[in-house]
Every structure is written in structure tokens, then in C-alpha cells.
Amino acid sequence: MDLITLLPDYYKGNLTMEELQSILNTDINTLANKFDETIDQCFVNTATSILSRYEEIYGIKVDVSKSDEFRRERIRAKIRGIGTVTKQMIQDVAASYSNGEVEVIEDNANYKFIIKFVGVKGIPANMVDLKLTIDEIKPAHLAFEFEYTWITWDEFETYNKSWDEWDLLNLTWDEFEIYREVI
């Protein structure tokens, strides 16, 4: 914001007034930026300097060696995990860790549920922390397991590639197992 533009025209060219407005301009811009930073700290999605405070509030072990986004992910998952545990809650928590679609399959006869990752192929990152979070929120009498999605033969055939074309992709086995073409 340029404060001198808000004043009457007869102040234009007045060096004293222009210098005063310039000093005030700097102070107001600094204040506005600090205000924006303060507001950012009020929300988990934009917080940086007080993430450890959010972690303490939700009973999460503070680990400043992890990235801010990783820490936010754990906090959001913990927030979603507050209240009565439902299938949807577990699904939302698992989805927040995998950044993809998740199905929760109930196996009531065996007192367990299966968390199936359908939006992401392979094993998502942060599985250790997801397991800890699920252990914290699930009812104690239920067991759980994870199920992962890999490339299927049918999907492989839909790509209509020759073996030479597959070779040109130069994929490792791990990369091939989770291969997905963007259409």
C-alpha cells in the first residue's frame, strides 16, 4: 500500500510528507505481513512455527526432524480421529496418510477390518505412523491389516504396449508394480 496516494494532491512533492509516508508505509506493510503470519499459525494447514504446540495438544510425539507437511498430515489425521470411531473415520484417516482413495472392509466375524489402498498403487509412505494412528483410534478388540494395490494383468494388457515399448520405459520391478498411465 502506498499511503501518499491516499492524501490530498497538495502533499505530492512535499519531501517531508513523502518521507513520513514512506516510513509509515514500511511499518504498516510489516504489520500486515506479521498479522498474516499470525493468522496462518491459527490453522493446521498453514501453521509452521507452532506445529509442535498442535502436536502436544493432540498427544503426538514432537519430531522436528520431519517435514512440516508430514507433521501437518499427522495432526490432521489425529483431528479426524477424535470422537466415536466409525468406518468413515478410519477411511478418512488412512486417506490423509496415503494421499489417495482408501476402502475399509469390515470383517466382523473375525473382529478385524482391512484398509485397502485403491487410489495409490504400492505401499504408501508413512505406513509406520499410519499404523500408530490407527492403533490409537480403533476399538481395542479389533485387529486390522493393510491391503495394497498393484498393477494387474488386465490393466497391463490395456496399455497395448509391445515388450520393446515396455523395455524403453526402463522401469525397475518396483516401478513396474505401481505403474499407472495418466490418460
C-alpha positions as CSV (number, residue, x, y, z in Angstrom):
1,M,0.0,0.0,0.0
2,D,1.3,3.4,-0.9
3,L,-0.1,5.8,1.7
4,I,0.9,9.0,-0.1
5,T,-1.8,8.2,-2.7
6,L,-4.4,8.4,0.0
7,L,-3.5,12.0,0.8
8,P,-4.7,15.2,-0.9
9,D,-2.7,16.2,-4.0
10,Y,-1.1,19.2,-2.3
11,Y,1.1,16.8,-0.3
12,K,2.7,15.5,-3.5
13,G,6.2,16.9,-3.9
14,N,6.4,17.7,-0.2
15,L,9.6,15.9,0.7
16,T,8.9,15.8,4.4
17,M,5.4,14.3,3.9
18,E,6.6,11.8,1.3
19,E,9.4,10.6,3.6
20,L,7.0,10.3,6.6
21,Q,4.5,8.4,4.4
22,S,7.3,6.1,3.2
23,I,8.3,5.3,6.8
24,L,4.7,4.7,7.8
25,N,4.2,2.6,4.6
26,T,7.1,0.3,5.6
27,D,5.7,-0.1,9.2
28,I,2.1,-0.8,8.0
29,N,3.3,-3.4,5.5
30,T,5.4,-5.1,8.1
31,L,2.4,-5.1,10.5
32,A,0.2,-6.5,7.8
33,N,2.7,-9.3,7.0
34,K,3.0,-10.2,10.7
35,F,-0.7,-10.2,11.0
36,D,-1.0,-12.6,8.1
37,E,1.7,-14.9,9.6
38,T,-0.2,-14.9,12.9
39,I,-3.4,-15.9,11.2
40,D,-1.6,-18.7,9.3
41,Q,-0.5,-20.2,12.6
42,C,-4.2,-20.5,13.7
43,F,-4.8,-23.2,11.1
44,V,-3.1,-26.6,10.9
45,N,-2.9,-26.4,7.1
46,T,-0.7,-23.3,7.1
47,A,0.9,-23.4,10.6
48,T,4.7,-23.7,10.7
49,S,6.3,-22.3,13.9
50,I,3.7,-23.7,16.3
51,L,3.2,-27.2,14.8
52,S,4.8,-28.6,18.0
53,R,2.1,-27.0,20.0
54,Y,-0.6,-28.7,17.9
55,E,1.3,-32.0,18.3
56,E,1.3,-31.6,22.1
57,I,-2.4,-30.7,22.2
58,Y,-3.3,-33.9,20.3
59,G,-0.8,-36.1,22.1
60,I,1.5,-36.7,19.1
61,K,5.2,-37.1,19.7
62,V,7.0,-34.0,18.5
63,D,9.6,-34.8,15.9
64,V,11.0,-31.6,14.3
65,S,13.2,-33.7,12.0
66,K,10.1,-34.5,9.9
67,S,8.9,-32.1,7.3
68,D,6.2,-29.6,8.1
69,E,3.8,-31.2,5.7
70,F,4.3,-34.7,7.2
71,R,3.7,-33.2,10.7
72,R,0.5,-31.5,9.5
73,E,-0.7,-34.8,8.0
74,R,-0.3,-36.5,11.4
75,I,-2.1,-33.6,13.1
76,R,-5.0,-33.7,10.6
77,A,-5.3,-37.4,11.0
78,K,-5.4,-37.1,14.7
79,I,-8.1,-34.4,14.5
80,R,-10.2,-36.7,12.2
81,G,-9.7,-39.4,14.7
82,I,-11.4,-37.6,17.6
83,G,-14.8,-38.9,18.6
84,T,-16.7,-42.1,18.0
85,V,-14.7,-44.3,15.7
86,T,-16.5,-45.2,12.6
87,K,-15.7,-46.9,9.3
88,Q,-15.7,-43.5,7.6
89,M,-13.3,-42.0,10.2
90,I,-10.8,-44.8,9.7
91,Q,-11.1,-44.4,6.0
92,D,-10.5,-40.6,6.2
93,V,-7.5,-41.0,8.5
94,A,-5.9,-43.6,6.2
95,A,-6.7,-41.5,3.1
96,S,-4.9,-38.5,4.7
97,Y,-1.8,-40.6,5.1
98,S,-1.8,-42.1,1.7
99,N,-3.0,-39.1,-0.3
100,G,-5.3,-41.4,-2.2
101,E,-8.6,-43.2,-2.0
102,V,-9.0,-45.9,0.6
103,E,-11.5,-48.6,1.3
104,V,-12.2,-50.0,4.7
105,I,-13.5,-53.6,4.6
106,E,-15.2,-54.8,7.7
107,D,-14.7,-58.5,8.7
108,N,-17.0,-58.6,11.8
109,A,-16.8,-62.4,12.1
110,N,-13.1,-62.2,12.7
111,Y,-13.1,-59.0,14.7
112,K,-11.0,-57.1,12.2
113,F,-11.0,-54.7,9.4
114,I,-8.9,-54.3,6.3
115,I,-7.6,-51.0,5.0
116,K,-7.3,-51.3,1.2
117,F,-5.4,-48.6,-0.7
118,V,-7.1,-48.3,-4.0
119,G,-6.1,-44.7,-5.1
120,V,-2.4,-45.3,-4.8
121,K,-0.5,-48.3,-6.1
122,G,2.1,-50.0,-3.9
123,I,2.9,-49.2,-0.3
124,P,2.2,-45.6,0.6
125,A,4.8,-43.6,2.6
126,N,4.3,-43.1,6.3
127,M,2.9,-46.5,7.0
128,V,4.6,-46.7,10.4
129,D,2.8,-43.5,11.5
130,L,-0.5,-44.6,10.0
131,K,-0.3,-47.9,11.9
132,L,0.3,-46.0,15.1
133,T,-2.6,-43.6,14.5
134,I,-5.0,-46.5,13.6
135,D,-3.8,-48.3,16.8
136,E,-4.6,-45.2,18.8
137,I,-8.2,-44.6,17.4
138,K,-9.5,-48.1,16.7
139,P,-11.5,-50.0,19.3
140,A,-9.1,-52.2,21.3
141,H,-10.9,-55.5,20.4
142,L,-10.5,-55.1,16.7
143,A,-7.4,-56.1,14.7
144,F,-6.6,-54.6,11.3
145,E,-4.4,-55.2,8.3
146,F,-3.4,-53.4,5.2
147,E,-4.1,-54.4,1.6
148,Y,-2.2,-52.8,-1.3
149,T,-3.0,-52.4,-5.0
150,W,-0.5,-53.4,-7.7
151,I,-0.7,-53.4,-11.5
152,T,-3.0,-56.3,-12.6
153,W,-2.6,-58.4,-15.8
154,D,-5.8,-56.9,-17.2
155,E,-4.5,-53.4,-16.6
156,F,-1.2,-54.3,-18.1
157,E,-2.9,-55.5,-21.3
158,T,-5.0,-52.4,-21.6
159,Y,-1.8,-50.3,-22.2
160,N,-1.3,-52.1,-25.6
161,K,2.5,-51.9,-25.4
162,S,4.9,-54.2,-27.1
163,W,7.7,-55.8,-24.9
164,D,10.1,-53.4,-26.7
165,E,8.0,-50.4,-25.6
166,W,8.0,-51.6,-22.0
167,D,11.7,-52.1,-22.2
168,L,12.1,-48.5,-23.4
169,L,10.4,-47.3,-20.2
170,N,13.4,-48.7,-18.3
171,L,11.3,-49.4,-15.2
172,T,12.6,-51.3,-12.2
173,W,10.3,-54.1,-10.8
174,D,9.1,-51.8,-8.0
175,E,8.3,-49.1,-10.5
176,F,6.5,-51.6,-12.8
177,E,4.3,-52.9,-9.9
178,I,2.9,-49.5,-9.3
179,Y,2.9,-48.3,-13.0
180,R,-0.1,-46.2,-14.0
181,E,-0.5,-44.2,-17.2
182,V,-2.2,-40.9,-17.0
183,I,-4.9,-40.7,-19.6
